[in-house]
Amino acid sequence: MMGAKVIKIEAPGAGDLSRRMGNNRALGDKLMGAGYCSTNAGKQSITLNLKHKSGKAAFLRLVETADVMPENFRPGVMRRLELDYERLHVVNPSLIYCSISGF
């Protein structure tokens, strides 16, 4: 298999805003807006509530076998969730952790 397996984590109930965007209302109503489809083609998506114990546990299980973990929260959010680099490095010492928030 070529390429990376990418698992996108979305918030329960809200998901990615781009799921609803675009000029095709029918696709937006199906949560498959054009913007979402173009930027997330080939990715798997799951919803996890990282504020809850079970969501954090599921996330940590994914991190165990991950190579790279990009995140785009505002600065400090992953630390407040106790899912910052220091915590994730304990779970997977070879993990490449990068912030892509632009802040």
CORBEL-V118345 format. One record per pair of residues at least 4 apart in sequence whose ideal C-beta (glycine too) atoms are under 8 Angstrom apart, sorted by the first residue. I is the first residue (numbers start at 0). J is the second residue. D is the distance in Angstrom with one decimal. If there is no record, write none. Layout:
# CORBEL-V118345
i=I j=J d=D
i=I j=J d=D
This chain:
# CORBEL-V118345
i=2 j=41 d=7.4
i=3 j=66 d=7.7
i=3 j=67 d=7.8
i=4 j=43 d=7.3
i=5 j=41 d=6.9
i=5 j=42 d=4.4
i=5 j=43 d=6.9
i=6 j=42 d=7.2
i=6 j=43 d=4.9
i=6 j=44 d=7.5
i=6 j=45 d=6.3
i=6 j=61 d=6.3
i=7 j=15 d=7.6
i=7 j=39 d=6.3
i=7 j=42 d=4.9
i=7 j=43 d=7.0
i=7 j=44 d=4.6
i=7 j=45 d=7.6
i=8 j=44 d=7.7
i=8 j=45 d=6.0
i=8 j=46 d=7.4
i=8 j=47 d=5.2
i=8 j=49 d=7.6
i=8 j=58 d=7.0
i=9 j=13 d=7.5
i=9 j=14 d=4.4
i=9 j=15 d=5.4
i=9 j=44 d=5.8
i=9 j=45 d=7.3
i=9 j=46 d=5.1
i=9 j=47 d=8.0
i=10 j=14 d=6.6
i=10 j=46 d=6.7
i=10 j=48 d=7.1
i=11 j=46 d=4.4
i=11 j=47 d=7.4
i=11 j=48 d=5.2
i=12 j=46 d=7.9
i=14 j=18 d=5.1
i=14 j=30 d=6.5
i=14 j=44 d=8.0
i=14 j=46 d=6.9
i=15 j=35 d=5.8
i=15 j=39 d=7.4
i=15 j=44 d=7.9
i=16 j=20 d=6.5
i=17 j=21 d=8.0
i=17 j=32 d=5.5
i=17 j=34 d=4.0
i=17 j=35 d=4.1
i=17 j=38 d=6.7
i=17 j=39 d=7.9
i=18 j=27 d=7.4
i=18 j=30 d=4.1
i=18 j=31 d=6.7
i=18 j=32 d=5.4
i=18 j=35 d=4.6
i=19 j=27 d=4.7
i=19 j=30 d=6.7
i=19 j=32 d=5.6
i=20 j=27 d=6.6
i=20 j=32 d=4.5
i=20 j=33 d=7.5
i=20 j=34 d=5.0
i=20 j=35 d=7.3
i=21 j=26 d=6.0
i=21 j=27 d=5.7
i=21 j=32 d=4.0
i=21 j=33 d=3.7
i=21 j=34 d=5.7
i=21 j=35 d=7.9
i=22 j=33 d=7.3
i=23 j=27 d=6.7
i=23 j=32 d=7.5
i=23 j=33 d=6.3
i=24 j=28 d=6.1
i=25 j=29 d=6.7
i=26 j=31 d=4.9
i=26 j=32 d=5.6
i=26 j=33 d=6.4
i=26 j=36 d=7.6
i=27 j=31 d=7.7
i=27 j=32 d=4.8
i=30 j=35 d=7.6
i=31 j=35 d=6.3
i=31 j=36 d=5.8
i=32 j=36 d=7.0
i=33 j=37 d=6.2
i=34 j=38 d=6.3
i=35 j=39 d=5.6
i=36 j=40 d=6.3
i=39 j=44 d=7.0
i=47 j=54 d=4.2
i=47 j=57 d=5.6
i=47 j=58 d=5.7
i=48 j=53 d=7.9
i=48 j=54 d=4.1
i=49 j=54 d=5.1
i=49 j=55 d=5.9
i=49 j=58 d=6.1
i=49 j=80 d=5.2
i=49 j=82 d=6.4
i=50 j=54 d=6.9
i=50 j=80 d=6.9
i=51 j=55 d=6.9
i=52 j=56 d=6.3
i=53 j=57 d=6.4
i=54 j=58 d=6.3
i=55 j=59 d=6.3
i=55 j=80 d=7.2
i=55 j=81 d=7.4
i=55 j=82 d=6.7
i=56 j=60 d=6.6
i=57 j=61 d=6.8
i=58 j=62 d=6.4
i=58 j=82 d=6.6
i=59 j=63 d=6.8
i=59 j=82 d=7.9
i=59 j=87 d=7.8
i=59 j=90 d=5.4
i=61 j=65 d=6.1
i=62 j=68 d=6.2
i=62 j=87 d=5.3
i=62 j=90 d=5.0
i=62 j=91 d=5.3
i=62 j=94 d=6.4
i=63 j=90 d=5.8
i=63 j=91 d=5.7
i=64 j=91 d=7.6
i=65 j=91 d=6.4
i=65 j=94 d=6.0
i=66 j=93 d=7.5
i=66 j=94 d=7.3
i=66 j=95 d=6.5
i=67 j=94 d=7.4
i=67 j=95 d=4.5
i=67 j=96 d=7.9
i=67 j=97 d=7.1
i=68 j=87 d=6.4
i=68 j=94 d=5.8
i=68 j=95 d=7.2
i=68 j=96 d=5.2
i=68 j=97 d=7.5
i=69 j=97 d=5.0
i=69 j=98 d=7.5
i=69 j=99 d=4.9
i=70 j=77 d=5.8
i=70 j=96 d=7.6
i=70 j=97 d=7.6
i=70 j=98 d=5.8
i=70 j=99 d=7.0
i=70 j=100 d=7.4
i=71 j=98 d=7.2
i=71 j=99 d=4.8
i=71 j=100 d=4.6
i=71 j=101 d=7.9
i=72 j=76 d=3.6
i=72 j=77 d=5.8
i=72 j=98 d=8.0
i=72 j=100 d=6.3
i=73 j=100 d=6.4
i=73 j=102 d=6.4
i=74 j=98 d=7.6
i=74 j=100 d=6.9
i=74 j=102 d=5.2
i=75 j=79 d=6.1
i=76 j=80 d=6.3
i=77 j=82 d=5.0
i=77 j=83 d=4.5
i=77 j=84 d=7.9
i=78 j=83 d=4.3
i=81 j=86 d=5.6
i=82 j=86 d=5.7
i=82 j=87 d=6.4
i=83 j=87 d=7.1
i=84 j=88 d=5.8
i=84 j=96 d=4.6
i=85 j=89 d=7.3
i=86 j=90 d=7.1
i=87 j=91 d=6.4
i=87 j=94 d=5.6
i=87 j=96 d=5.9
i=88 j=92 d=5.8
i=88 j=94 d=6.5
i=88 j=96 d=7.4
i=90 j=94 d=7.5
i=98 j=102 d=7.9
